[in-house]
Amino acid sequence: MERTPGKPWWRRWFGDRSERAVWKHLRSLGWRLLARNFSCKFGELDVVALDGDVIVFVEVRSTESDDASRPAASVDRKKQDRLTRLALHFLQTKKLLDRPARFDVIAVQWPAGRSTPNMDHIRNAFEATGRYQMFS
């Protein structure tokens, strides 16, 4: 497993576990994976998938607590700005600027003693920020 500076191994393991669960969920909906953990100089996109003809940038937030709203609320304006820059870079790099796109957030809650999580899928969680504009 790749080490991520500043993140303990267990936090990275927990995030990977949540991203795998999210991808399994999205695949069951018929989505197609374009990228997972896409990294560049601006940061990392958790999941990029195709929902029909729409490119969806999925931010995965997870918790072991009973409060499923806390992870989703952590996608604040600063995080939205960073995700917007990342998404634009991804679209430019892959020559996909002509495609509709949106941002989803999936909050994953792992109840104690359960092997499957609860998920709250927030579609169109936020609009692109700043001077960038995307359509879905």
C-alpha positions in Angstrom: 0.0 0.0 0.0 1.3 3.4 -0.9 2.1 5.7 2.0 0.5 9.1 2.1 2.6 11.8 3.9 0.6 13.2 6.8 -2.0 10.5 6.9 -1.7 7.5 9.3 -1.9 4.1 7.5 -5.2 3.3 9.2 -6.8 6.5 7.9 -5.7 5.7 4.4 -7.0 2.1 4.8 -10.3 3.3 6.0 -10.6 5.7 3.1 -9.7 3.0 0.6 -12.3 0.7 2.2 -15.0 3.4 1.8 -14.0 4.2 -1.8 -14.2 0.5 -2.7 -17.7 0.3 -1.1 -18.8 3.4 -3.0 -17.5 2.1 -6.3 -19.3 -1.2 -5.8 -22.5 0.8 -5.1 -22.0 3.0 -8.3 -21.3 -0.1 -10.4 -24.6 -1.6 -9.2 -26.3 1.6 -10.6 -24.7 0.9 -14.0 -22.0 3.6 -13.8 -18.7 3.2 -15.6 -15.4 4.0 -13.8 -13.2 6.6 -15.5 -10.7 7.1 -12.7 -10.1 6.3 -9.0 -7.7 8.3 -6.9 -6.7 10.5 -9.9 -3.8 12.6 -8.6 -2.2 15.7 -10.0 -0.5 18.8 -8.7 -3.8 20.1 -7.4 -4.6 17.1 -5.3 -6.7 14.0 -5.7 -10.1 13.1 -7.0 -11.6 10.1 -5.2 -13.8 8.7 -8.0 -14.6 9.9 -11.5 -17.4 8.0 -13.2 -19.8 8.1 -16.1 -23.5 8.2 -15.2 -25.0 7.9 -18.7 -23.3 10.7 -20.6 -22.5 12.8 -17.5 -19.0 12.8 -16.0 -19.5 12.7 -12.2 -16.8 13.7 -9.8 -17.5 11.8 -6.6 -16.1 13.0 -3.3 -16.2 10.2 -0.7 -16.4 11.2 2.9 -16.5 8.5 5.6 -17.0 8.1 9.3 -17.3 5.4 12.0 -19.7 7.6 14.0 -23.5 7.5 14.0 -23.7 11.0 12.5 -23.8 10.6 8.7 -24.3 14.3 8.1 -20.8 15.2 9.5 -18.8 13.8 6.7 -20.9 15.4 4.0 -20.8 18.8 5.8 -17.0 18.7 5.6 -17.1 19.5 1.9 -16.9 23.2 2.6 -16.3 26.1 0.2 -12.5 25.6 0.3 -12.9 21.9 -0.5 -15.3 22.7 -3.3 -12.8 25.2 -4.8 -10.1 22.5 -4.8 -12.4 19.9 -6.3 -13.4 22.4 -9.0 -9.8 23.0 -10.0 -9.1 19.2 -10.0 -12.2 18.5 -12.1 -11.2 21.1 -14.7 -7.7 19.7 -14.8 -9.1 16.2 -15.3 -11.4 17.3 -18.1 -8.6 19.3 -19.8 -6.1 16.4 -19.5 -8.6 13.8 -20.9 -9.9 16.2 -23.6 -13.4 16.0 -22.2 -14.3 19.7 -21.8 -17.3 19.3 -24.1 -19.0 16.8 -21.8 -21.6 17.6 -19.1 -20.3 17.1 -15.6 -21.4 17.3 -12.0 -20.2 16.9 -8.4 -21.7 14.3 -6.1 -20.8 13.6 -2.5 -21.2 10.2 -0.9 -21.2 10.0 2.9 -20.2 6.6 4.1 -21.1 5.5 7.6 -19.6 2.3 9.0 -21.7 1.2 12.0 -19.8 -0.8 14.6 -19.9 -4.5 14.0 -21.2 -4.3 10.4 -19.3 -5.3 7.3 -21.5 -3.1 5.0 -21.8 0.6 5.3 -24.8 3.0 5.1 -24.4 5.5 2.3 -26.0 8.9 1.7 -25.5 9.8 -2.0 -25.9 13.5 -2.6 -26.3 14.1 -6.3 -25.4 17.6 -7.6 -24.0 18.3 -4.1 -22.6 21.7 -5.3 -21.9 23.7 -8.4 -18.5 24.4 -9.8 -17.0 27.4 -7.9 -15.2 30.5 -9.1 -15.0 31.3 -12.7 -15.5 27.7 -13.8 -18.8 26.5 -15.1 -20.0 23.0 -15.9 -23.3 21.8 -17.1 -25.2 18.6 -16.3 
